[in-house]
Amino acid sequence: MTHQEALEKAELFQKEASKQAEKSYWKPKYHITAPANWINDPNGFCYFDGEYHLFYQYHPYSAEWGPMHWGHASSSDLVEWRTRPIALAPTDEYDKGGCFSGSAIEKDGKLYAMYTGHVDLDKSLGGNDRIESQCIAISEDGDTFKKVENNPVIKKVPENIGIRTEHFRDPKVWKHGDLYYVVVGVQTLEESGAVVVYKSKDLINWEFLNIMAKSTVEENLGFMWECPNFGEADGRDILIVSPQGMKPEAEKYLNVHQSGFFLGKMNYETGEFDRQTAFDIFDYGFDFYAPQIMQDEKNNRCIMISWLDMWESKMPEQKDGWCGMMSIPRILKVKDNTVYSLPAPELVKLRKSEVHHEVTTDKTVSFDDVAGDCYELNAVFDLTEANGVNLKLRVSENEETDIAYDKETNILLLDRDKSGSGIEGQRQIEVAPIDNKLSLRIFSDRSSLEIFINDGQRVLSSRVYPTEEATGIVFVPNGLMNISIDFYKI
Ligand code: FRU
């Protein structure tokens, strides 16, 4: 089958499948997801031809992971996204196991998508279980992509540099000066995470530059770094990686895999990234992986979108014929030598109605006009005289998702034991009030909650699967406190 035929077939299948998926109550109203079936990592996040583009790992034929295609959505304002034709299908010798994750960049008015061609091998033959190489597809109109004849444009990692050749994926390309650079995720011979960097004049011919960064087994930074990203936020270089297999440390790293960053400095001569901060994760919730950033030159900012799910978690929406969604776009800000993530300011456009309440109380309170399943809620709790607070979201008779804050320990705990559909567990983060105030900005969308604490200092994102009836929002002060609430229906 030609690439074009495979795309047409997938489109038709998707159209039919979307009839069922659209009926699903849990399908997001304002987050990016596919019309039907499985999605994972964001790919190719960029600005091209007057729009933001976001591609994603996509299996159009079922709500489970399968041979990866690239789905595609675009938006002029980061708020209203429209689905575009499926961009890539795994039809060639070098990508027949899947068009895995990658990035996109504009060159001479054309859009270049760089992705990993994945091929499965028979492990019982004793060798590697896969071949992964880097490939390019070019689009003139942003819709139709043609794979180049030179594919794969990067066949293999050099053999003698202490890096395994098997796992080699997720290219993130950017331009610096006159040259293009690409960072690709790998693992060392000892099986710790690493990334390699290449340079090119034309995006087609690539030259190996160096191991850009790597970890040791002792560091507990995982056995493989997936989805590397590189960019700049507030004048600082930032290297983003998604390490697989970090071990839990107390209440940290409880998800199967993590996504986080190092601030530092890229040396373009040597190709080495000097790590200046310890690894820290972007999000302390249950569901956040493989974030991708784009440098928004127009507005001089760095925007991040991630997959709002996690490998191996229960995904009850699969029974409705779809699976997976993206986070809201977040702006990265460097502050106090760490990275804050804030909802993109454009998202205020989503606000449909506005309600404000201000109360001083030590009793449980709720408000008739502060309830729902799609909303933005901004709440500021003055804890000067109180010991803490519980905020309960998506509440029905038997359901709730509880956010508990304890001023003594500074621990904020997210409890999903009653979030629906048998999902469970807690995630927590230590975060101090600012001037005795804890501020929460929360985006709720049918089956997700994204909780931004103290202006993006910390974030917890999670999928939840309550029933339609679970629309209550309940404030439970532990002691006398002033609560200020701004609530917007979306
Ligand atoms: C990360 C990842 C990538 C890979 C893709 C496959 O979630 O495992 O490393 O390219 O998903 O869908």
Residues whose N, C-alpha, C, O or C-beta is under 5 A from the ligand:
A	BS01	FRU	D41 Q57 M68 F100 S101 R169 D170 E226 C227 A290
